[in-house]
Amino acid sequence: MLRPFHANRLRTMPAPLPSTDALRAHVRCYEHPDTGRAWWAFATSLPPLLMLWWLMYRTLSVSYLLTLALAFPAAGFVVRTFIVQHDCGHGSFLASRRWRTIIGRLCAPFTLLPYGYFRHFHGTHHATSGNLDKRHVDIETITVREYRALSPAAQRRYRLLRHPLVMFGFAPLIYFVIMMRLPVFARAAWRRERCSMLMTNVAIALLVWWVVSLVGWRDFLLVQAPITVIASTVGMWMFYVQHQFEDTYWAPDGEWDFARAALEGSSYYALPAVLAWFTGYIGYHHIHHLSPRVPSYRLVECHRDTTLFAGVRTISLREGFGCARLALWDEDARRLVPVPSA
């Protein structure tokens, strides 16, 4: 049984936020891509991943423990490669649309996320994050009233889906490895996005066939499996903790406000420097949601060069783990709570 949740376990926002106009004016100064920094971000993402993959393969004849140890930085470079693809989808990575498309599609087989599909799907997330009436694109979250109205069997199902072992263990693999391969999970009207999924599948199949022809199935799986498991878990965790914290923002459609959803419903995940670098500084999520046009390599300076974001919800690495227990939106208290609190 889960221990009782105490509301004071997580810090509250330190100060009210300034006007949205002032924040937008500041953020607008950082929306311009920098070609040199963009190519450096790419050069320190996908190429190191390929080199580490080969190094992991070479260590199989030495010690599999060493191979597994290298899987952690390799997974970090997968996440970093995803951030490059993610920025390309937002149109913020490079000024050239042609090169953004090329790089985004090049990254897709390594992140397992179809470029065209994820660009559309993720754009919908940005347009509806925190909207109680448009929750179909986010991690399944129901309200306390909705939970109480469920049958006992449906309540057990929901608790199972929200259990950390499922949410960050099985669910990431199902999502990245299986669901992203099947166009049936995309809306019927999203024809181009469905095509993107099929083309990514073809690229992945050709890449796997080529690598397996060189190293064999056994060695391929021994290297690739731990990378995929770690990277998918980290990816799911980052998406989760940036929005699923106790005093986050949720509102019904008629009351929902884009700026409030960005600034109050997206956290500043204050990670140690190394982890912040591997995650492409996406922890500065409040800026990213306020303006997806700010490239990931400019998020740090955008946050650092002003005191306007002093009131943004800051979550430390340690505090983030407490968020894993939050599963229901309490409409009366206007905060996320664990199931036992319901």
C-alpha positions as CSV (number, residue, x, y, z in Angstrom):
1,M,0.0,0.0,0.0
2,L,1.3,3.5,-0.8
3,R,2.2,5.8,2.0
4,P,0.0,8.8,2.5
5,F,0.9,11.8,0.4
6,H,1.7,15.1,2.1
7,A,1.1,18.2,0.2
8,N,4.1,19.9,1.6
9,R,6.4,17.3,0.2
10,L,6.8,19.3,-3.0
11,R,7.7,23.0,-2.9
12,T,5.1,25.5,-4.1
13,M,5.8,28.2,-6.6
14,P,8.1,30.8,-5.0
15,A,6.5,33.9,-6.5
16,P,3.7,35.1,-8.9
17,L,4.7,35.3,-12.5
18,P,5.0,38.7,-14.3
19,S,2.7,39.6,-17.2
20,T,2.6,37.3,-20.1
21,D,3.4,40.2,-22.5
22,A,6.7,40.8,-20.7
23,L,7.6,37.1,-20.8
24,R,6.7,36.8,-24.5
25,A,8.8,39.9,-25.3
26,H,11.8,38.4,-23.6
27,V,11.4,34.9,-25.2
28,R,11.0,36.4,-28.6
29,C,14.6,37.5,-28.6
30,Y,15.8,33.8,-28.5
31,E,13.6,32.4,-31.2
32,H,16.2,32.8,-34.0
33,P,18.1,29.6,-35.0
34,D,21.9,29.7,-34.9
35,T,23.4,27.6,-37.7
36,G,26.7,26.9,-36.0
37,R,25.2,25.9,-32.7
38,A,22.6,23.8,-34.5
39,W,25.2,21.7,-36.4
40,W,27.2,21.3,-33.2
41,A,24.1,20.0,-31.4
42,F,23.6,17.5,-34.2
43,A,27.3,16.6,-34.3
44,T,27.2,15.8,-30.5
45,S,24.0,13.7,-30.8
46,L,23.7,11.2,-33.6
47,P,27.4,10.6,-34.5
48,P,28.4,9.8,-30.9
49,L,25.5,7.4,-30.6
50,L,26.7,5.5,-33.7
51,M,30.3,5.4,-32.3
52,L,29.1,4.2,-28.9
53,W,26.9,1.5,-30.5
54,W,30.0,0.1,-32.3
55,L,32.1,0.3,-29.1
56,M,29.4,-1.6,-27.2
57,Y,29.5,-4.3,-29.9
58,R,33.3,-4.6,-29.5
59,T,33.0,-5.0,-25.7
60,L,30.8,-8.0,-26.1
61,S,33.9,-10.1,-26.3
62,V,35.3,-8.5,-23.2
63,S,32.4,-8.3,-20.7
64,Y,28.7,-7.8,-21.0
65,L,28.7,-5.8,-17.8
66,L,30.9,-3.2,-19.7
67,T,28.5,-3.3,-22.6
68,L,25.6,-2.6,-20.3
69,A,27.5,0.2,-18.6
70,L,28.0,1.9,-22.0
71,A,24.3,1.5,-22.8
72,F,23.5,4.4,-20.4
73,P,25.5,7.1,-22.2
74,A,24.3,5.5,-25.5
75,A,20.7,5.9,-24.4
76,G,21.6,9.5,-23.4
77,F,22.6,10.2,-27.0
78,V,19.4,8.7,-28.2
79,V,17.5,11.2,-26.1
80,R,19.8,14.0,-27.3
81,T,19.1,12.9,-30.9
82,F,15.4,12.9,-30.2
83,I,15.7,16.6,-29.1
84,V,17.3,17.4,-32.4
85,Q,14.5,15.7,-34.2
86,H,12.0,17.4,-31.9
87,D,13.4,20.9,-32.6
88,C,13.3,20.2,-36.3
89,G,9.6,19.4,-36.0
90,H,9.0,22.7,-34.3
91,G,10.8,24.6,-37.0
92,S,13.3,25.9,-34.5
93,F,16.5,23.9,-35.1
94,L,17.7,25.5,-38.4
95,A,16.4,28.3,-40.5
96,S,16.3,26.1,-43.6
97,R,13.1,24.0,-43.8
98,R,14.7,21.6,-46.2
99,W,17.6,20.8,-43.9
100,R,15.2,20.6,-40.9
101,T,13.3,17.9,-42.8
102,I,16.4,16.0,-43.8
103,I,17.8,16.0,-40.3
104,G,14.5,15.2,-38.7
105,R,13.9,12.2,-41.0
106,L,17.5,11.1,-40.5
107,C,17.1,10.9,-36.7
108,A,13.8,9.1,-36.8
109,P,15.0,5.5,-37.3
110,F,17.3,5.9,-34.3
111,T,14.7,7.5,-32.0
112,L,11.9,5.1,-33.3
113,L,9.6,8.1,-33.7
114,P,8.3,8.8,-37.2
115,Y,9.2,12.4,-38.0
116,G,6.0,13.5,-39.7
117,Y,3.7,11.8,-37.3
118,F,5.4,12.9,-34.2
119,R,5.6,16.5,-35.4
120,H,1.8,16.6,-35.9
121,F,1.0,14.7,-32.7
122,H,3.4,16.8,-30.6
123,G,2.0,20.0,-32.0
124,T,-1.4,18.9,-30.8
125,H,0.0,18.3,-27.4
126,H,1.3,21.9,-27.3
127,A,-2.0,23.2,-28.3
128,T,-4.0,21.3,-25.7
129,S,-1.7,20.7,-22.7
130,G,-3.6,21.3,-19.5
131,N,-7.0,21.3,-21.1
132,L,-9.3,18.9,-19.2
133,D,-11.6,18.5,-22.2
134,K,-8.8,17.6,-24.6
135,R,-6.7,15.0,-22.8
136,H,-6.5,12.4,-25.6
137,V,-2.9,13.4,-26.6
138,D,-1.4,13.4,-23.1
139,I,-0.7,10.7,-20.5
140,E,-4.0,9.3,-19.4
141,T,-5.1,11.3,-16.4
142,I,-8.6,11.4,-14.9
143,T,-10.2,13.4,-12.2
144,V,-11.1,12.3,-8.7
145,R,-14.8,12.4,-9.6
146,E,-14.3,10.4,-12.8
147,Y,-12.3,7.8,-10.8
148,R,-15.0,7.4,-8.2
149,A,-17.6,6.9,-11.0
150,L,-15.7,4.0,-12.4
151,S,-16.5,0.4,-11.7
152,P,-14.1,-1.5,-9.3
153,A,-12.6,-3.3,-12.2
154,A,-12.0,-0.1,-14.2
155,Q,-10.5,1.5,-11.1
156,R,-8.0,-1.4,-10.8
157,R,-7.2,-1.0,-14.5
158,Y,-6.5,2.7,-14.0
159,R,-4.3,2.0,-11.0
160,L,-2.4,-0.6,-12.9
161,L,-1.8,1.7,-15.9
162,R,-0.6,4.5,-13.5
163,H,1.7,2.2,-11.5
164,P,5.3,3.4,-11.9
165,L,6.5,-0.1,-13.0
166,V,3.9,0.0,-15.8
167,M,4.2,3.7,-16.6
168,F,8.0,3.7,-16.8
169,G,8.7,0.1,-17.5
170,F,6.3,-1.6,-19.9
171,A,4.4,1.4,-21.3
172,P,7.5,3.1,-22.9
173,L,8.5,0.0,-24.8
174,I,4.9,-0.6,-26.0
175,Y,4.7,3.0,-27.1
176,F,8.0,3.5,-28.8
177,V,8.6,-0.1,-30.2
178,I,5.0,-1.2,-31.1
179,M,2.6,1.7,-31.3
180,M,4.9,3.9,-33.3
181,R,5.2,1.1,-35.9
182,L,1.4,0.7,-36.5
183,P,-0.4,3.4,-38.5
184,V,-3.7,2.2,-37.0
185,F,-2.8,4.3,-33.9
186,A,-2.8,7.5,-36.0
187,R,-6.1,9.1,-37.0
188,A,-7.6,8.1,-40.3
189,A,-7.5,11.7,-41.5
190,W,-3.7,11.9,-40.9
191,R,-2.7,10.3,-44.2
192,R,0.7,12.0,-44.4
193,E,1.4,11.1,-40.8
194,R,0.5,7.5,-41.5
195,C,2.8,7.5,-44.5
196,S,5.5,8.9,-42.2
197,M,5.1,5.9,-39.9
198,L,5.4,3.4,-42.8
199,M,8.4,5.1,-44.3
200,T,10.1,5.1,-40.9
201,N,9.4,1.4,-40.5
202,V,11.0,0.8,-43.9
203,A,14.1,2.8,-42.8
204,I,14.3,0.9,-39.5
205,A,13.9,-2.5,-41.3
206,L,16.7,-1.7,-43.7
207,L,19.0,-0.4,-41.0
208,V,18.4,-3.4,-38.8
209,W,18.9,-5.8,-41.8
210,W,22.2,-4.1,-42.6
211,V,23.5,-4.2,-39.0
212,V,22.4,-7.8,-38.5
213,S,24.1,-8.9,-41.7
214,L,27.3,-7.5,-40.1
215,V,27.0,-8.6,-36.5
216,G,24.2,-11.2,-36.3
217,W,20.9,-11.2,-34.5
218,R,22.3,-12.2,-31.1
219,D,24.9,-9.4,-30.9
220,F,22.5,-6.9,-32.3
221,L,19.9,-7.6,-29.6
222,L,22.5,-7.7,-26.9
223,V,23.6,-4.1,-27.8
224,Q,20.3,-2.6,-29.0
225,A,17.9,-3.9,-26.4
226,P,19.4,-2.2,-23.3
227,I,19.7,1.1,-25.3
228,T,16.1,1.0,-26.3
229,V,14.8,0.1,-22.8
230,I,16.8,2.9,-21.1
231,A,16.1,5.6,-23.7
232,S,12.4,4.8,-23.9
233,T,12.1,4.9,-20.1
234,V,14.0,8.2,-19.9
235,G,11.8,9.7,-22.7
236,M,8.6,8.7,-21.0
237,W,9.9,10.0,-17.6
238,M,10.9,13.4,-19.0
239,F,7.5,13.8,-20.7
240,Y,5.7,12.8,-17.5
241,V,7.6,14.9,-14.9
242,Q,7.4,18.1,-17.0
243,H,3.7,18.2,-16.6
244,Q,2.6,15.8,-13.9
245,F,3.5,17.6,-10.7
246,E,1.3,18.4,-7.8
247,D,0.4,22.0,-8.4
248,T,0.3,21.8,-12.2
249,Y,-2.3,23.5,-14.3
250,W,-5.5,21.9,-15.6
251,A,-8.7,23.7,-16.6
252,P,-11.9,23.0,-18.6
253,D,-12.0,24.2,-22.2
254,G,-13.9,27.3,-21.5
255,E,-11.4,28.5,-18.8
256,W,-8.2,27.1,-20.4
257,D,-5.5,29.6,-21.2
258,F,-2.5,28.8,-23.4
259,A,0.0,31.0,-21.5
260,R,-1.0,29.7,-18.1
261,A,-0.8,26.2,-19.3
262,A,2.7,26.9,-20.5
263,L,4.0,28.7,-17.4
264,E,2.0,27.0,-14.7
265,G,1.5,23.6,-16.3
266,S,5.1,23.0,-17.4
267,S,8.0,22.7,-15.0
268,Y,11.5,23.9,-14.9
269,Y,13.2,20.5,-14.2
270,A,16.5,21.5,-12.6
271,L,18.7,18.6,-13.6
272,P,22.5,18.3,-12.9
273,A,24.5,19.7,-15.7
274,V,25.4,16.3,-17.4
275,L,21.8,15.1,-17.4
276,A,20.6,18.5,-18.6
277,W,23.0,18.3,-21.5
278,F,22.0,14.7,-22.5
279,T,18.3,15.7,-22.4
280,G,18.9,18.6,-24.6
281,Y,18.0,21.1,-21.9
282,I,14.3,20.2,-22.4
283,G,14.0,20.6,-18.6
284,Y,13.4,24.3,-19.3
285,H,10.0,23.2,-20.3
286,H,8.2,26.4,-19.3
287,I,10.1,28.3,-22.0
288,H,9.6,25.5,-24.5
289,H,5.8,25.6,-24.1
290,L,5.6,29.3,-24.0
291,S,7.4,29.4,-27.4
292,P,8.4,26.2,-29.2
293,R,10.3,28.4,-31.6
294,V,13.1,28.7,-29.1
295,P,15.8,26.1,-30.1
296,S,16.8,23.7,-27.3
297,Y,20.4,25.1,-27.5
298,R,19.1,28.5,-26.5
299,L,16.8,27.6,-23.7
300,V,19.5,27.9,-21.0
301,E,20.4,31.5,-21.9
302,C,16.8,32.4,-22.3
303,H,16.1,31.3,-18.7
304,R,19.4,32.7,-17.3
305,D,19.3,36.1,-18.8
306,T,16.2,37.3,-16.9
307,T,14.5,37.2,-13.5
308,L,11.1,37.0,-15.1
309,F,10.9,33.2,-14.7
310,A,11.6,33.3,-10.9
311,G,8.0,32.2,-10.2
312,V,8.1,29.2,-12.5
313,R,7.6,25.9,-10.8
314,T,11.1,24.4,-10.2
315,I,11.4,20.6,-9.6
316,S,14.7,19.1,-8.5
317,L,15.9,15.6,-9.6
318,R,15.0,14.3,-6.1
319,E,11.6,16.0,-6.0
320,G,10.7,14.6,-9.4
321,F,10.6,11.0,-8.1
322,G,7.7,12.1,-5.8
323,C,5.7,13.0,-8.8
324,A,5.5,9.4,-10.0
325,R,2.8,8.7,-7.4
326,L,0.4,11.4,-8.6
327,A,-2.4,10.0,-10.7
328,L,-5.6,11.9,-10.3
329,W,-6.7,15.6,-10.8
330,D,-8.6,16.9,-7.8
331,E,-10.9,19.5,-9.3
332,D,-11.8,20.9,-5.9
333,A,-8.2,21.3,-4.6
334,R,-6.9,22.0,-8.1
335,R,-3.9,19.7,-7.8
336,L,-2.8,16.2,-8.7
337,V,-3.1,13.6,-5.9
338,P,-2.3,9.9,-5.6
339,V,-5.1,7.4,-5.8
340,P,-5.2,6.6,-2.1
341,S,-5.9,10.3,-1.4
342,A,-9.1,10.0,-3.5
